[in-house]
Amino acid sequence: MTAITACLWAKTTFAESNLIHLLSYAVSDNTNAFLTGFDGNGNIFFYISSQRITTSIPSSEINDGAWHHWCFAWNNGVGAWTVFRDGMSAAGGTGFQTSRSIPP
């Protein structure tokens, strides 16, 4: 895969010291081909081919006890990535895993 968009609904009320994996895709030689979740500091992170991006989305927007729709999008052309919260861009950038692919 040279691009991915993965979406989910989540309602979070957890201690910020907890590491939580939300979505994961693994193959035999890569346990973090795609992985997203909340780190122990209240930030959203995701991996593409074992490389990690940690967002600067405030934990108050993540861990508020309300249902939120999250989407994680990436393409390898310019390494563009975006995290969407309730249909709005919450974080993003370029240059992440450019020209890499997620194994089938």
HELIX and SHEET records of a PDB file:
HELIX    1   1 SER A   59  ILE A   62  1                                   4    
SHEET    1   A 4 ALA A   3  LYS A  11  0                                        
SHEET    2   A 4 TRP A  67  ASN A  75 -1                                        
SHEET    3   A 4 ALA A  80  ARG A  85 -1                                        
SHEET    4   A 4 MET A  88  GLY A  93 -1                                        
SHEET    1   B 4 ILE A  20  VAL A  27  0                                        
SHEET    2   B 4 ASN A  30  PHE A  38 -1                                        
SHEET    3   B 4 ILE A  44  ILE A  48 -1                                        
SHEET    4   B 4 GLN A  51  THR A  54 -1                                        
END                                                                             
